């Protein structure tokens, strides 16, 4: 978002560095309200975003089309050019751009306002639950592994995959931790 709280889009093929959403989008979308959770599709054909405490929208800049999604979603990650992960009602769902009203629940509990992070190979997600537990879960539902308990002094806040085997954890105190999946070791950096 810009400092004026408008959502700006910039296309990979456009020369203009920032472009406000076009005026053809109804006022219910293009307002001065704050936006949160936005993510471009890998091919830059879509951007998904939501207004704070409101609906979620899928916008296609090429033809200025937008679709309103019935739920307020959060923490988006695109899986490919047509599907993405999003948190809905504290559970991770898989959405397809052609059937937004029928997402597939993945059975992975996530605190809605927390970041999720998809592994580089797209097979696992690092997620924090309401009780501040940090889990690694396979997207196919085959396993879920508790990495850090909420009562632990680590108190995870954000995660970033460095590789398919290394997960960087930033905690609420500003410290960094590294979890190595291959050795099941957690160490402070």
WOMOMO-V955740 format. One record per pair of residues at least 12 apart in sequence whose ideal C-beta (glycine too) atoms are under 6 Angstrom apart, sorted by the first residue. I is the first residue (numbers start at 1). J is the second residue. D is the distance in whole Angstrom. If there is no record, write none. Layout:
i=(I:I)
j=(J:J)
d=(D:D)
This chain:
i=(1:5:5:6:7:7:8:9:9:12:22:24:25:29:33:34:35:35:36:37:37:37:39:41:41:42:42:43:46:46:47:48:50:55:56:56:56:69:71:73:73:74:74:75:75:75:77:79:82:82:83:87:87:90:91:91:92:92:92:93:107:108:109:110:111:111:111:114:115:117:117:117:119:119:120:120:121:124:124:125:126:126:128:131:132:133:133:133:134:134:134:147:154:154:155:155:156:156:157:157:157:158:165:165:166:167:176)
j=(35:32:34:20:21:35:20:47:61:44:64:64:66:57:51:52:49:51:52:50:74:76:76:78:81:78:81:81:58:60:59:76:72:68:69:72:73:100:88:86:88:87:112:87:115:116:118:122:96:97:96:110:112:112:105:109:106:108:110:105:141:137:129:127:128:129:130:128:158:159:160:161:161:164:161:164:164:136:138:137:159:167:156:150:150:146:149:150:147:148:156:179:171:177:171:172:169:171:170:171:172:170:181:182:180:179:189)
d=(5:5:5:5:6:5:6:6:6:5:5:5:6:6:5:4:6:6:5:6:5:6:4:5:6:6:6:4:6:6:5:5:6:5:4:6:4:5:5:4:5:5:5:5:6:5:4:6:6:5:5:5:5:5:6:6:5:4:5:5:6:5:5:4:6:6:5:5:5:5:6:6:5:5:6:6:5:5:6:6:4:6:6:4:3:6:6:5:5:4:4:6:5:6:5:5:5:6:6:6:5:4:5:5:6:4:4)
